[in-house]
Structures are given as structure tokens and as C-alpha cells.
Amino acid sequence: MIRQDELFNMRNIVLYAFSLFLLWEWLRPLTLITDTGSISLFLVFLVICLLLLYFRIRFWLSLLITGLIMFYMLHTTYQDGSFFQIELINLIYQEISYNISMALDGNWTEMTGYFRSLLFFILLWMMCYLMHYWIVHQKRIFTFFVLTIIYTTVIDTFTPYEAEHAIVRILVVGLIMISFLYYERTIDTELLNNNRRDFFFKWLLPTFAIVAVSAFVGFLVPKAEPQWPDPVPYLKSYVLGNDGTGSGVKKVGFSSDSSQLGGPFIPDDEVVFTVEASEKHYWRIETEDVYTGKGWVSSESSGRRSFDRLIEVYGDWWSFESVEQTPAEAQINMMKQQPYIVYPLGLTSIEGVPLEFNQTTERLYVERDSEITSLTYYTTFYNLPEYSVEALQNAKPYDESNRFIYKYLQLPDTLPTRVRDLAKEITEGKETQYDKVKAVESYFDSVNFQYETEDVAIPGEEEDYVDQFLFETMKGYCDNFSTSMVVLLRSLDIPARWVKGFTNGEKIKHDVYEVTNNNAHSWVEVYFEEIGWVTFEPTKGFTNPYDFRRDINRDAAEVHVPEVQSQQPELLQEEEVEEEEANKYEVESSSNISIPWKPIVIVLITATLMFFILRKTRLKWYPSVMILLYKNRRDEVVYFKAYAALLKQLAVYGLGRKEGQTLRAYARYIDSYFGHQQMTELTKSYERALYRKDNAKDEWEKSVELWENLIKKTAS
């Protein structure tokens, strides 16, 4: 026989489980529409929060448990060392205070991943509490159900997330929850006997049947074609303008026209190509050499040349013995025909394809039957460079007799003087070309500069694009950072050029990367005599994909051991040293903790199971505990505590007192259920002690056996 309390618990379990599914649907798109790598931690956190709410844990204890679990998850993801260390409090304080200061200053992009995750954990906790409030107190879920549908459909419409199956899941779960909660409200408002299991199942089974049949029929019936035009192109055209490029807002992606830079853009997740390669690369398309003050154009002075191996065209310009090179290859799969070929730095050839090469823009072409064609799938062969910092620092000044290099020193006559002055100020005290280049590159790591794609200015007629970014807005994306670095270097008489293409994209499986329009990027290449063109990355938030190593004298290392130890920090790559300096106020990300996580997880699971078992068997053991606590007491307050404990136990048993019901009416209801008059007699005695001010101690001695018999009934 299934008692009413079991039905109640079963309904609650179903409702909380379905609440978890609805919240899960809010998490699913995050891995596609944000930089969230995994939602597993957030999902585990949701389960824990809902379990604490289901078992009605006291608020302060629930808050303590939730906080500890939340900070433990953040620690294992972002911080190093043991979770049980006194320094952890200081680390948390530094994280929170730093990010609050960033938020107050409006530097939202500077907020760390730790703090963003902390805010998201708090948001999830609030959503769990709201779900609990709607289920237990309001017994309504329709509003959240509709919001979930709207959220999912909007994400499906404007992002790569496919929500066909998600909509079906949400409808099925939501309709069942609405039916369950309507049943609960009907029981309360109509004062029906909630102890009748047949009434519940007569409601439950038709609900499941109707929802299942509706979903099945909806899946099978033919689907009509859309009756209304797709609103997405209209909305995009409204934002972008009739020409698709907009009068201020552009769509992200590669564009051959860079003559007018600036202005915001909107993201585009369309896949351009996929790459199978063992290493990450920047994928080049072309370079520009003439800066106009508003953007970049090409001098187009060299024309095209045909070749089979790129080394035949570039000769000594492309590679030198002083650069360590590793032969490699990559397979490119273009998702649709494009008017360009993407290739890595150090390209030597493309398998089986004769190419044409523009020596000014370095753009590659495929010519068949005297016509330029596109490649869909091709294999590139290249030499992956690894640069020696010592070789770069010792590089000689460029050969002034080489007239070809002068076009990479070009600057417009209208360039403001303060740009040149800033370049000198940044590099003051730097002796070598490499040190000057690194100083300029590091300058953009300053907190004054922000990576921004929306609130980005367009220079006016009398304004210079670089000058505006460096001295006025200090907000922009890759074009702003890379162009500014090239101009600053050229003002120092250092040959530099602006390169356009794509970053490495997102790794979707082993050695396979997916590159979308969102990965369109621009960066800087600087010419070093007897080394060639070297890639640098000034854009905030981006990392140079190529390695820079420092050399050590191995012979000296074998003889002078103490000196080797003192030089160990120099073994770090240049890029890593800079990263440590830039992040000195941030807690480094690491999951290597000194205390093993498995025992902690086992203890938490065991404690949760024990708590669940004790909660489920409460009717069996709790009456005995109450008898031990109250039976032998003989004071003036024991009667009131014992009677309240009896009422609570009867409610857990499934015979709870209805709102507005008097004690005597409730006592008659209990007696009719058990078939005796003990509850009525006990209640009369309790009322004499409570209202008539009779001796409560004496009344308790007379009625303790009645109380004991009744509380034992709840354990049967």
C-alpha cells in the first residue's frame, strides 16, 4: 500500500527532477555561444542546490554548504595548492576586490574567469531557489516554462545552437510539471482527500498519455513550409544596412577592403574552413603595406609570379639558418569556395597545385586555363619556425641598399607628431630592435587599453585612425591594436607590415580545428635582417602562436652549476615571462591540489546517501527519538513541545493539519483515520493546559501514554 506521504515525496522528486532538466536546457547552449569549456561543474552544482532545497535544510546551513562547494569548485578550476590553507581566504579576497574595482571602473573585459564563474554560480543558486519557491509555495511553473521556450528559440535563431530536440524536451517536461502543480492546487483549493492514491494515478496516467501522444503525433505529421519570411535576414539587414556591410556596424569576417577601418561589428559563427594540423597557426591571406591614416591599401608594385615552391620566389627572404625550423604539413578543407587561399607562415608548397604569388600582398592564387580558381581541399607543406631570442637581439640593422624594404617604413605625412613621440617614449632606453619591438608590443597590455567590438569609434575626416585609438578611445579590436603597433614601429624606422587572415580557430577533435568568421584576425610581422619576417601579437587577449626560446651555454652549465641555477628563470619562453608579469594580480589557473579530490568526493557522496536514507526512514526511527526526549520529562513546558512534535510527525506521516482547521476538528480527523478517540482526548488535555492555565505538568503526566501511543502509530 502506498501512503499519502510516499505519494507526496514521489511527486516532489519528479518535480525537482524536471526542474533540473529545465535548468539544464539553459546551460546546454553555453558551450557554443560563450567561451565556456564545459558545463559539468555547473550541472553538479545545480543538483546539489536542488537536493538541499528538497530536503528542507535550514537556510543558514544550506548557504554554508553551497558556499563551500562553490568555492571548492572554483579553487580546483582556477587556483593552485590545497583548498584547506589559510592563504585561500586572502586569495579569494584579492580576486573579489580586484574584479569589483574593474567593474566599478567599467572595465568589464578585464574581469577574471574566476569572478565571472563566481557570479554565474550565484545566479544558478538564485534560479534554484526560485524554482523551489514556484514549486513548493506558488505551485506554478508556467512563467518559467514560457521563458525557457523563448530563450531556447532565440538562441536557436541567432546562434549555431540547434534547438529542435531541446524544444521537444522542454514541452514534454513543462506540460507534465504544469499538470502536477495544477493537481496540487486542486487538492488545496477543493479540500480533497489527498490520501487517495487512485485519484492521483487517475490524474497522472492521462497526463503522461496525452503528452506522449501529442509529442509522437507532432513528430510524425507532415510539416508545412514557413508561412512568414525568415525574420533573421531582415533584422541583420536592419542592423547592417541594405548593402549588407552597414553604415557603421559591420559583420565580422575577412574582407579584402581595409581602406576604412573602425566601427563596431557583429559576430558571425559561419564556418569558413577546417584544418587538420598538429600545431596551432595563424592562417595568412594577405598583407597591406600602405597606411593612409584611415586604413590600409596595397601599393601593388610587384605584380604576380608563378611558382611551384614558394622558396623559388622569396629566396633568402623566407627562411634562414638562424631560425630553427620543423617541416610540417596541414590539410585545409574550405567549406565553400572562397576568393583566397589560407596558408601558414613558412609555406613551401601546396601539394600538386601550381600557384601565383603577389609579392606585395603575398596573396596566393590558383590559375587553371588562364583563370583564377578556388581550392576546396588542399595540403600545405611548410617549415614551422622557432625563434631564438638571442638571435633576434643580435640582429643587425636592415640593409639600406635593399630598396624593397623601404615600403615597409611608409607613413603618411599627416601622421600626428604625438604618435612618433609616444613611440620614442615607449622604447626609451632600449638598445636593440627586438627590445624596442617587445616594448611596443607590451605597451598594449596596459590596463588603459580595452578589447571592444561594439563601442568602437570611426575616425572623422581630420582624425587619424591610430592617433584616435592611442590617445582618445583606447578601445578596439585586432585592427586597432595591430595597425597601431605597425605605425609605432615604422615611426622608429623599424620595418613592419600588417597581416590579415584567421587565428587557429576552435579544436573540435584531435588535431582538427574549426575556423569561423569570428576567427578573422589581423596581426603584425616585423623584419629582422638575416632572420626574416617574425610574427608579433599586440591585440589584448590574444597569444602569439609561435615559439620564442632563450639559449643557454651548455658548456658553461656543466662547469658552473650555481650559475645554471641562477639562470633557470631564463629557460622560460619570452611569451611566458610576459604573461606572468601581466597577470601578477590574478590567481593562476590550475587544478593541481595537494589534497586528493577522490576521498573528498567519496565522503560527500557517502554523507549525502546517509542523509537521504535517514530522511527516507524518518518515520521508523524518529518516533523513538521523540519518546526518549519527552516521555520522562516532568517540567512545565514539556507538554507544549511534545504536542508540537506530534503534530509535525503526523504531517510527515501524511496527515497534516489544513490551513484554518481547529485543533479539535483536526483531532477528530486523526481519530477517524486510526479508528479511536485518543487524539481527541489528548487535545482536550492540551487545551486545558494551554488555555485554562491548568497545571501543564500534571496534565502531561495524565496524558503521556496517549501521546506515546499516538506517536508510535506514525511508525507503524
N, C-alpha and C positions, 0 to 999 in steps of 0.2 A: 504493500500500500504506500502510495506517495503522499506524504503530508503536505500541508499548505506551505510550511517553511521551506521544504525542498523545492516546491514549485517556484516560490519566490526567489530562492537562490539561483535556480536554473534560469529563470527569466533575466535576472541581473547579470549572470555570467554571459548569456547570449548578448545582452545589450552592451555590456562593456567590451566584449569581443568585437562586435560590429562597430563600436565607436573607434576601436583601434584600427579597423580596416579603413574607415572613412579618413582618419588622420593620416594613415599610411598613403592614401591617394594624394594627399597634399605634399608628401615627401618625394614621391616617385619622380616627378619631373626635374627635381633639383640637380641631379647629376648631368642633365642635358642643358639646362638653361642657366646654371651657375657654375662656378669653379669647384663645387663640392665633389670630392672624390668618391665618397661612399656615404650612404645614409644608415648603415647598420648601427652605429653608435646612437644616432637619434632614435631609431626604432626601438632599441633596447631601453633607452631612457623613457620612451612613451609607455612601454609595457610596465616598467617599474612604477611610474607615476599612477597609472590606472589601477595597478594592484594595491597600492597604498590607499587609494580612494575607495576601492571596492571593499577592503577590509575595515574601513572607517577608522583608520589610525588617527590618533589625536593630531591636531593641526601642527602643533609645535614639533612633535616627534616626526611627523611626515616631512615637515620642512627641513629638519635636521638631516634625515636620511637622504632626501632628494638633493640637498646641497652637497653632502659628502660624495655621493655618486657622481654628481655633475662635475665637481672639481677633480675627482679622480679620473674621469674620462678625459677632461681637458688636459690633465697632467700627463697621462700616458700618450696623448697625441702631440702635445706641443712642447713639453718640458723634459728636462733631463734629471736623473737622480731619483732618490727614493721619495715616495709620496709622504712617508712618515718622517719628515725632517722639519725642524723649526724654521729653516730658511724659506720653506714653501710659503709661509704667510707673507714674508717680505716680497717674494716673487709675485704673488697674487696682487699685493698692494701696488707694486711697481707697474704691473700690467694695467690694472684698472685706472690708476691715476694718470698714466701716460695717455691712455686712449680717451679718457674723459677730457683731458686737455686738448687732444686732437679734435674731438667732437665740438668742444666749445669754440675752437678757432675755425671751425668749418672745414678742417682737413679730413674729410670722410675717407678719402682713399688711403690715408696714412694709418688708419686703424688696423691693428694686427688681426691675424686669423684667430688667435686665442680669444680676443674680446668679441669679435663677431660671432664666434661659436658660442660664447657665454650668453650673449644676448639671444641667440636662437634657442638655446636650452631653456632660458627663462620664458620665451614665447611659447615653447611647447608645453611647459608646465602650466602656464595660464590657459592654454587651449584644453588641456586635460581637465583642469578644474572646471572650466565652462561646460565641458561635456558631462561631467559629473553633476553639475548643477541642473543642466537641462534634463538629464535622465531621471535623477532622484527627486528633485524638487518640482521642476516645471512639468516634467513628463511630456516634453515636446521637443522635437528634433527637426521640424520642417524647415526652419530658417537656415540652420547649418547645412541641411541636405541640399537646399537650393543654392546656397553659396558655394558648396563643393562642386556642384554641376557647372555653375558659372565659371569658377576658377579653372576647372579642367577644360572646358570648351574654349576659353580664351587662350589658355596655354597651347592647346592643340591648334588653334587658328594661326597664332603668330609665332610659334616656335617649331623646331623639328619634332617635338614630342607627339607621338601618335596615341590618341586617347580613345580609339574605337572600343577596345576591350575595357578600358577604365570606366567609360560611361555605363556600360552594361553592369559592371560590378557595383558601381555607385547606386544605380537604380534598384538593383536587387536588394542590396543591403539596406538602403534607405527606406524602401517600401516596407520591408519586414520590421524595421525599427519603428516606423510610424504606426504600424498595426499593433505592435507590442505595447507601445506607450498609450495608444488610444484605449486599449484594453485596460491598462492600469487606471486611466482617468475614469473610465466607465465604472469600474469597481468602486472607486472612491465616491463619485457623484451619485450613483444609484444605490449605494449601500448594499451591494450584492454580497452573497456569501462567497468570499474568496477562497473558501476551503474546498470547493467542489472542483476536483481535477477534471471531470468530464467537461465542465464549462470551459476551462482553459484550453483543453485539447480540441474542443469543437470550434474554438476560435483560432487556434494555432494551425491546425492542419489545412483548413481552407485558405489561410493566408499564404502558406508555402505553396499550395497548389496553384492559386491564382497567379502569384508572382512567377513561378516556374513556367506555367503555360504561356503567360504573356511574353516572357523573355524568349521562349522557344519559338513561338509564333512570329514574334518580331524578327528573329534571326532568319526564319525560313521564307517569309513573304517577300515578293519582289519589291525592290526599292525604286521609287520614282526618281527621275532626274531632278536636279535642283530647279525650283521654280523661280528663284530670285538670283540675280547675278552675284558672283563672289564679292563680298564687301572688302576683302583684303586689298586687291589691286586699287580699288577706289580710295581706301584710306592711305595706302602708300603714295598714290598719285597726289592726294591732298597734301601730304607731308613733303613729298619730293618735288612737286611741280609737274606740269604736263609733259615736260621733256624727260622725266624720269631721273634727272640729275639735280633738280631743285634750284631754288633761288636762295640757298643758304644752308639747307640740310642735304647732305649727300649720302649715298649708300656706300657702305664700306666695300672695298674690293680693289683689285688692281685697275689702274687707269693709265693710259698712255699720255694723257694730257695732264701735266703738272705745272702748267704755266700760272695758275691762280690757286695758291694754297690757302688753307684756313677754313674756318667754319665748321660746324658740327656735322656728325654723320650718324646714321642709324646702323645697327648690326645686321648682318646677313649670314645665316648658317648654311647657305648652299655649299655643297662640297664641290671643290674645283678639281682636285686630283688626290690620289692616294700614292703613298711611297712605301716601298719595301727596301729598307736600308738598316744596317747595323748601327749606324751613328746618326745623331741629330745634326741637321744642317739648316742654314738659311738657303732658300732656293731663289737664285738670282733670275731676273728677267732682263733688266737693262740699267744703265747708269745715265745720269744727266751731268753736263759739265758747265753750263752757263747759268749763273744765278742772276735774276733780273731785279730783285728787290721785292717781287710779288710771288715768285715761284721759280721753276726750273724749265729750261729749254735745252735742246741739243744743238751744238754747232754744226753737226752733220758734215764735217770736213773730210772724213777719211773714206767714206763710201764702204762698199761691201767687198769681201774677198771670199772665195770658195776655199774649202779645205776638207781634209778627211780627219786630220788630227789637229787639235787646236794649237798644239805646240809649234806647228809649222807656221802659224800666223803670228803668234805672240813672241816666239823665240825666247830670248832671255828675260823677257818681261814677266813671264808667267810663273816660273819656278827657279829656285837657286839651291845650290848645295848647302847653304847655311840654314835652310829651312828643312826640318825633319818631315818627311812625307811618307804616308802609308797608302799604297794602292788600294782602292776600294771601288765598289760598284753599287748602283741603286736602280731599281725598276720603278718607272713612273707610269701611272695609269691615269690619263686625263678622263674625267667623267663626261666631258663633251668637248667638241673641237674649240680650240682657243687660238687667237692670232699670235701666240707667243709660245716659246719653249722654256720651261723652267730647268735650271741646271745648278749644280753646286759649285762652290769655289774650288778651283784646281781642276776643272774639267779638262780631260784629254781627248775624249772622243765619245760619240754616240753610236752604238752598235749598228753597223750596216747602213748608215744614213749619211749621204753627202750633205754638208751644211754650208750655209753662207753666214758670214760673220761681219757685223758692222763694228769697225774698230773704235768708233766714237761712243756709241751707246752700248756696245758689247751685246747687242741683241742677236739671237741666233734665228736663222730661217732655214726651212727645208724647201728646196726647189725641185719640182718634178715637171718635166715638159715645159720648161721656161715659166712655170707659175709657182707662186708661193703656196705651199700647202701646210696642213697641220698634222701633227703626230698624235695618235691616240694612246699607244703603248710603246715605250722605248726603254732601253737600258743605257745608263750613263756610266762611263768609266772616268775616274778622277783620282787625284792624289790628295788625301786628307792631310792638311798641314798641322804642324805643332811648332809654335814659335818659341824661340829662345829669348828670354828677357834680356840676357846679357848681349846677344847679337843685336837686338833692337836698340839697346842703349849705346852700343858701339858703332851703330850705322853711320856712315859718312854722309855729309850733306849731298843733296842731289846734284847731278852733273848739269851745270848750267849750259853746257853745249847741247844738251838734249832739248831741242825746241818743243818736242811733243809734250813735255811735262808742264809747259807754261800755261796751257789751257786749264790746268787743274789748280791754278793760282788766281784765276779770274775773279774779280769782284766789281760790282757796278760803282761808278763814280758817285752815285747818290747815297752810298752806304754811310750812315751817321758816324761821326768821329768817335762817339762814346762806345760803339761796338769794338773798334780797334783798341781803344783804351782799356776796355774790360778784358780783352784777350791778353794784353800785356800784364795787367794786374793779376790775372789768374795764374800766369806762368812765371811770375817774378821769382827769381832765384833758381829756376830750372835750367840746367845746362844742356841736356841732350834733347833731341827731337822727341824721343819716346817719352821722356818725363813730361815734356810740355803737352803731348797728346793725352797722356793719362791724367794730367791735371785738369785739362779742359773736359775730358770725359767724366771725371769725378765731380766736377763743378755742378753737374745737373742732378747729382744725388742730394743736393741741398734740400732742406725741408721747405724752402721757399718755392720750389717747383712742384707742380701737381700734374699727374696724368689725368687728362679730362677729354671726353669725346663729345660732350653736349654743349657745355658753355665755353665755346672756343671762338675767339674773335676773328674777323676778317679785316685785314689792313685797308685803310682808306687810300685815297689817291695819293696823298702826300706822306703816307706811312710806309715804313719798311717792315716786311714780314718778320725778319729776325729781330730787329730793334723792338718791335711791339711785344714780342714774346719775352725777350730778355729783360726788359725794363718796365713793362706795364702789366701784362696779364700774368705771365709766368704759369699759364695753364695751357695744355695742349696735348697732342698725341705724337706718334712717332715722327711725322713730318716736321713738327715744330722743333723737336729735340735734335733730330739728325741734321736738318738744314742749318740750325744754329751752330752746331759743332763744326760743320764744314766751313761755314763763313768765318768763325773764330780762328780756325786753323789757317785758312788761307790768308787772313789778315796778319798772321805771324810768319808768312812766307813758307808754309808747310803744305805740300801738295796733298789735296784731299778731294774726294768725289762722293756724290750722293748716289746711293744704290737702291733700287726698288725690286720688290719680289714678295716672297712669303716666308714666314717662320716655319719651324718644323711641324707645326700642327699638333694634333692630339693622338697619342698612341692608343690604338683600338685593339691591338693584339700583338703578339711577339714580332718585333721588328717591322710592324706595319703602322704607318701614320696616316691620318686623315686630315687633309688641309682644306679649310673652307675660306670663304671670302673674308671672314673675321680675322684670318691669319695674314692678310695683306699687310706689308710692313715696309719700312724704309730704314736704312742704316748708313754707316759711314765706312769708307775704306781710305786708308792713308798709305802713301807711297814711301817706302824706305829703300834707299839705294842698296843694291846687291841683295835685297830681300824680296821686294815686290810689294804688291798691294796687301795690306793687313786689315782685317775687319775689326771695327770698334763699335760698341753699343752704348750710346748715351741715353736712350729712352728709359725713363723711370719704370721699374717693374719688369724689365727685360734683361736677359742674361746672354752674354756673348757665347755662342755655341762652340767656339774654337779654343783650344788649349794654349796657355802660356806657361812655360816651365822655366824654372831657375836652375842654372848649372852649379855644381859644386866640384871642387878639386878633389878627385878621389885619392890621388897620391898623398895629398896633404892630410886627407881624412884618416888614412891608415896610420900616419905617423903621430898626428896631433889629435888624440882622442878628445881632450877637453874642448878644443876649438870646434870639433864637429858637433859636440853637444850644444855649444853656444850658437851654432849656426842652424840648428834644426828648424827654427821657425821659417827660415828661408826656403825650406822644401815645399811650403805651401805654394800653390799656384797664385799668381798675381790676382786673379779674379777672386779667390777665396779670401785673401787678405783684405781686399776692399769690402767684401761682404761682411766680414767680421767687424770692420770699423763702422760700416753704415748701420749695422744692427746692434750697436753696443747698448742701446736702451731697450732692446727686445729680448725676450726669452727665446733661446734657440729651440727649434723643433726637434724633438727626439722622443722615441718610445723605449729607450733602454733604461729601465728602472732596476734598482738594486734588489728590491723585494719581488720575488716571483709572483706573477699575476694569477697563475693557476690555483694555488692554495686559497687566495682571496676569493676567487670566483666560486670554488667548491664550498667555502664557508658560507658565502652569500646564498648560494643555491640551497644548501642544507638548511640554513636558518629560515629561508622562505618556505621550503617544504614543511618544516616542523611547525611553522606558524600556520600554514594552510591546514595541516592535519589537526592541530589543536582547535582551530576555528571551526572546522567541519564537525568535530566530535564534541563541540562545546556542550551540547545538550546532555551528553553522557557524564561528563566529569564536573561541570560547573555546579550542578545542584549539591554535590557532596562538599565542594569547597564552601558554598554558602552555609550549609548546615554546620560545618566546623567553625565558621566565623561567627555565627549569630546564635546558635542553639543554646549555648551555655552562658551567654551574657545576661546580666541582670541589672542593667542601668536604665536610665530614663529615656534614652534616645535609640536604644537598640530596636524597639518595635517599628519606629518610622523607617529606619534603614532597611530592616528585614522585609517590610511590606513593599518598599520601593524596589528592592532586589527581586521580589516575587513577581511584581508587575513587569519588570524588564525581562525576566526569564520567560514569562508567559508570552510576551511579544515575540521573543526569539523563537519560541515553540510554534508560533503561527496564530496565536490567539490574542493579538494586540488590541488595545483599547482604542475605540474610534474617537475621532475628534468630537468634543461636546458630550460624550457619553458619561453619565454619572457613575460613581463607584458602585452603587447598588445595582444599577442596570447592567453594568459590566460583570458584577459578581453573579447575577442570575444567568448571564450568557455563559460564563465559565462553568457554572454548576450544571447547566443543560447539556454542555458538551461532555463533561465527565460523569454525569448521572448521579450527583449527590448535592448536598447543601453546605458543604464545608466552606466554600468561598464566601457565601452569604454570611455565615456565622462569623468568619474571620473579619469580614469587612465591617460588620456591626460593632465588633470589639474594637477594631481600629478607629472607627469614627468616635466611639466613646472616649478613647484615649486622646484623639486629636481635637474634637470639637467641644466635648463636655468637660475637658480638663480633668478627667478622672486619672487615677494613678496609672501612668503608662507602664510602669514596671510590673504592677500587679496584673494588668490586662495581658501583658506579654507572657507572664507565667501561666495564665489560664489558656492562652491560645497558641502556645509554641508548638504543640503537637499538630494542631490544624495546619499551621504554616508549614511544618515539616512534611506532612502528608501531601500537601498541595505541590510543594516544590519538587518532591520526589516523583509526582505524576508527570512532570515535564521531562523526566529522564527515562520514562518507560517507552 
